[in-house]
């Protein structure tokens, strides 16, 4: 799939050369809608593993971002967004607070629709906050390549409900950076 931790320091959106990549990284709305518009294609989700873990067993920044004690249960969901032709568009990991009152948790039972589209159709009021953008390793096709990606929170009310990492296919979205200005 992809390495779901950045391969280096965060990279500002403005440092990416490609305007479409910058748009994806800066977007604080439903990424699937934007991907469908950019690619002029219907996007489908392929859910890989989905399991319960303690947030303390994951990377420390996840616990901090979700504002949770280490022993709190979370649902870990890995997925790949693909076109109808099975072209991979993004590799994703969602860490969802496993609280029965969290509407995002109940949406994970639908393994056939991307979470963002499910949130939209359910009319759940939420906002997204981009935490960081940068380079990630894309391993989905068996070769390690640099890809652009971001981490963000889905916030419902005043509390984070999920932490997402999205890594965009380098075949579709360039991870190249601007040349240094002299």
C-alpha positions in Angstrom: 0.0 0.0 0.0 1.8 3.1 1.2 3.8 4.2 4.2 1.3 6.1 6.2 3.8 8.3 8.0 5.6 11.2 6.3 9.0 10.4 4.8 10.4 13.7 6.1 9.5 17.1 7.5 6.1 18.6 6.6 6.1 20.4 3.3 3.9 23.5 2.8 1.3 23.2 0.1 2.8 26.1 -1.8 6.1 24.2 -2.3 4.4 21.6 -4.6 4.8 22.4 -8.3 1.6 21.0 -9.7 -1.6 23.1 -9.2 -3.9 20.1 -9.0 -1.7 18.5 -6.3 -1.7 21.8 -4.4 -5.5 21.9 -4.6 -5.9 18.4 -3.3 -3.5 19.1 -0.4 -5.1 22.4 0.6 -8.7 21.2 0.3 -10.5 21.0 3.6 -13.7 19.5 2.1 -14.6 16.1 0.8 -11.6 14.9 -1.2 -13.6 12.2 -3.1 -15.8 14.9 -4.7 -12.7 16.8 -5.8 -11.0 13.7 -7.1 -14.1 12.8 -9.2 -14.2 16.3 -10.7 -10.4 16.4 -11.4 -10.3 12.9 -12.9 -13.8 13.0 -14.5 -14.4 9.5 -13.1 -16.5 7.8 -10.5 -14.4 6.9 -7.5 -14.9 3.6 -5.6 -13.5 2.5 -2.3 -11.7 -0.8 -1.7 -11.5 -1.3 2.1 -8.6 -3.4 3.2 -8.2 -4.1 6.9 -10.5 -2.6 9.5 -9.8 -3.4 13.2 -10.1 -2.0 16.7 -6.9 -0.8 18.5 -5.9 1.4 21.3 -4.8 4.8 20.1 -1.7 4.6 22.4 -0.5 1.7 20.2 -0.4 4.0 17.2 1.9 6.9 16.3 1.9 9.5 19.2 0.7 12.4 17.0 -2.5 10.5 16.3 -3.4 10.4 20.0 -2.5 14.1 20.4 -4.4 15.1 17.3 -7.5 13.2 18.4 -7.1 14.6 21.9 -7.5 11.1 23.5 -5.9 9.2 26.4 -3.7 6.3 25.3 -6.1 3.6 26.3 -9.0 4.9 24.2 -10.3 2.5 21.5 -10.2 3.5 17.9 -11.2 1.9 14.7 -8.4 1.7 12.1 -9.6 1.5 8.5 -7.2 1.2 5.5 -8.6 1.7 2.1 -7.7 2.5 -1.5 -9.8 4.8 -3.7 -9.9 3.6 -7.3 -11.5 4.5 -10.6 -14.0 2.2 -12.3 -11.1 0.9 -14.3 -9.4 -0.1 -11.0 -6.7 2.6 -11.3 -5.5 3.5 -7.8 -6.2 7.2 -6.9 -5.3 7.3 -3.3 -4.2 5.1 -0.3 -5.9 6.1 2.9 -6.0 5.3 6.6 -8.7 6.6 8.9 -8.4 6.4 12.7 -11.9 6.8 14.0 -12.8 7.4 17.7 -14.6 4.2 18.7 -17.3 6.0 20.7 -20.9 4.8 20.0 -22.0 8.5 19.7 -19.5 9.1 16.9 -21.5 9.1 13.6 -18.3 8.4 11.6 -17.9 5.1 13.5 -21.3 3.8 12.4 -20.6 4.8 8.8 -17.6 2.3 8.7 -20.0 -0.6 8.3 -20.5 0.6 4.7 -17.4 -0.8 3.1 -18.6 0.2 -0.4 -18.6 4.0 -0.2 -15.8 6.4 0.8 -16.3 7.9 4.2 -16.5 11.5 2.9 -19.3 10.6 0.5 -21.1 8.7 3.3 -20.8 11.8 5.6 -22.2 14.0 2.8 -25.2 11.8 2.1 -26.0 11.5 5.8 -25.9 15.3 6.1 -23.6 15.1 9.2 -22.4 18.6 10.0 -18.6 18.5 10.3 -15.5 20.4 9.3 -12.0 19.3 8.4 -8.7 20.7 9.6 -5.6 19.9 7.6 -2.8 19.1 10.0 0.1 18.6 7.6 1.1 18.0 4.0 4.3 16.3 2.7 5.9 13.4 1.0 5.0 9.8 1.6 6.1 6.5 0.1 3.7 5.0 -2.4 4.1 1.2 -2.4 0.8 0.2 -3.9 2.2 -1.0 -7.2 5.2 -2.7 -5.7 7.8 0.1 -6.3 8.6 2.6 -3.6 7.9 6.1 -5.1 7.5 9.5 -3.6 3.9 10.6 -3.4 2.1 13.7 -2.1 -0.2 13.3 0.9 -1.8 15.0 3.8 -3.1 14.4 7.3 -6.3 16.0 8.6 -9.0 15.7 11.3 -12.7 15.4 10.8 -14.3 17.4 13.6 -17.9 17.0 14.6 -19.1 19.6 17.1 -16.0 20.6 19.0 -14.4 17.2 19.1 -12.2 15.3 16.6 -14.1 12.3 15.3 -11.4 10.9 13.0 -7.8 11.4 11.9 -7.2 10.7 8.2 -4.1 10.2 6.1 -4.5 10.4 2.3 -1.7 9.6 -0.1 -2.2 10.4 -3.8 -1.1 8.2 -6.6 2.1 9.6 -8.1 0.9 8.4 -11.5 -2.0 10.9 -11.3 -0.7 13.7 -9.0 2.8 14.9 -9.1 4.8 15.1 -5.8 7.5 17.3 -7.4 8.4 20.5 -5.6 9.0 24.0 -6.9 12.6 24.8 -7.8 14.2 27.0 -5.2 14.0 30.7 -6.0 17.4 32.3 -6.1 
